[in-house]
Amino acid sequence: MNTLDAIKARRSVRGFTDRQISDADLETILFAGGQAAVGGADFKSMKLYAVQDPELLKSIDEASAKRRPGSHPLYGAPTLVVLASKESILPGIELTNAGCVIENMMLAATDLGIDSIYLWMSMYGINGDPDIIEKIGFPEGFTCVGTMALGYAAKEFPKHRADEQRIEVAYVR
Ligand SMILES: Cc1cc2nc3c(=O)[nH]c(=O)nc-3n(C[C@H](O)[C@H](O)[C@H](O)COP(=O)(O)O)c2cc1C
């Protein structure tokens, strides 16, 4: 798949089967994350965790549902990639770095035929629960700055109109 095709095909999926992704695919996706543009090339300010422990995923799902009781913010995904960061050498850039890292990983997943979704809700769940942070293993000074669920869609999800420009554009010439 070329890059533009992957960009067009990526879609947020909100419902996953139990089928786990392969370790080889997971490694490729995490590698793509590490190839992202990062401010000041401060790669050491970040850490990537691949969470696949069902009990821990359940705890994160529950902790993340506090704002919407009864919801399942992880959508049943069998893998949650958690990006943690300490303060960067460029303070304040951490969430922007996260966007670049996670977008790279979502596009790599699309290329491999794996479904994904960027999840903000689970970031609140993780950062609000010291027990979860300890279980994931963040070093001192690190907080979650973004997460991404991975797996296979439980049902056909609506394809977006890939040729539609969704952000208003102005040409200033
Ligand atoms: C930073 C960020 C955080 C997001 N967090 C959530 C989330 O917590 N839950 C969710 O269902 N979707 C989340 N999304 C997905 C967006 O809702 C989705 O990208 C948007 O609706 C556009 O749809 P598309 O990704 O299918 O093109 C998030 C997206 C971004 C970029």
The ligand as an SDF file (V2000), in Angstrom:
LIG
                    3D

 31 33  0  0  0  0  0  0  0  0999 V2000
   -6.0240   13.0170   19.7390 C   0  0  0  0  0  0  0  0  0  0  0  0
   -7.2110   12.1560   19.4350 C   0  0  0  0  0  0  0  0  0  0  0  0
   -7.9110   11.5560   20.4580 C   0  0  0  0  0  0  0  0  0  0  0  0
   -9.0150   10.7440   20.1940 C   0  0  0  0  0  0  0  0  0  0  0  0
   -9.6580   10.1170   21.2360 N   0  0  0  0  0  0  0  0  0  0  0  0
  -10.7260    9.3410   20.9900 C   0  0  0  0  0  0  0  0  0  0  0  0
  -11.3760    8.6650   22.0610 C   0  0  0  0  0  0  0  0  0  0  0  0
  -10.9850    8.7290   23.2120 O   0  0  0  0  0  0  0  0  0  0  0  0
  -12.4580    7.8900   21.7570 N   0  0  0  0  0  0  0  0  0  0  0  0
  -12.9190    7.7540   20.4620 C   0  0  0  0  0  0  0  0  0  0  0  0
  -13.9040    7.0530   20.2640 O   0  0  0  0  0  0  0  0  0  0  0  0
  -12.2850    8.3720   19.4280 N   0  0  0  0  0  0  0  0  0  0  0  0
  -11.2050    9.1380   19.6570 C   0  0  0  0  0  0  0  0  0  0  0  0
  -10.5390    9.7370   18.6070 N   0  0  0  0  0  0  0  0  0  0  0  0
  -10.9460    9.4430   17.2180 C   0  0  0  0  0  0  0  0  0  0  0  0
  -11.6770   10.6090   16.5420 C   0  0  0  0  0  0  0  0  0  0  0  0
  -12.9810   10.7340   17.0620 O   0  0  0  0  0  0  0  0  0  0  0  0
  -11.6780   10.3340   15.0190 C   0  0  0  0  0  0  0  0  0  0  0  0
  -10.3640   10.3980   14.5410 O   0  0  0  0  0  0  0  0  0  0  0  0
  -12.5720   11.3040   14.2490 C   0  0  0  0  0  0  0  0  0  0  0  0
  -13.9120   11.0700   14.5730 O   0  0  0  0  0  0  0  0  0  0  0  0
  -12.3830   11.1830   12.7300 C   0  0  0  0  0  0  0  0  0  0  0  0
  -12.7090    9.8800   12.2830 O   0  0  0  0  0  0  0  0  0  0  0  0
  -11.6530    8.9340   11.5290 P   0  0  0  0  0  0  0  0  0  0  0  0
  -10.4750    8.7170   12.4840 O   0  0  0  0  0  0  0  0  0  0  0  0
  -12.3810    7.6560   11.2980 O   0  0  0  0  0  0  0  0  0  0  0  0
  -11.2160    9.5980   10.2800 O   0  0  0  0  0  0  0  0  0  0  0  0
   -9.4370   10.5340   18.8600 C   0  0  0  0  0  0  0  0  0  0  0  0
   -8.7080   11.1360   17.8180 C   0  0  0  0  0  0  0  0  0  0  0  0
   -7.6070   11.9200   18.0960 C   0  0  0  0  0  0  0  0  0  0  0  0
   -6.8140   12.5180   16.9590 C   0  0  0  0  0  0  0  0  0  0  0  0
  1  2  1  0
  2  3  1  0
  2 30  2  0
  3  4  2  0
  4  5  1  0
  4 28  1  0
  5  6  2  0
  6  7  1  0
  6 13  1  0
  7  8  2  0
  7  9  1  0
  9 10  1  0
 10 11  2  0
 10 12  1  0
 12 13  2  0
 13 14  1  0
 14 15  1  0
 14 28  1  0
 15 16  1  0
 16 17  1  0
 16 18  1  0
 18 19  1  0
 18 20  1  0
 20 21  1  0
 20 22  1  0
 22 23  1  0
 23 24  1  0
 24 25  2  0
 24 26  1  0
 24 27  1  0
 28 29  2  0
 29 30  1  0
 30 31  1  0
M  END
$$$$
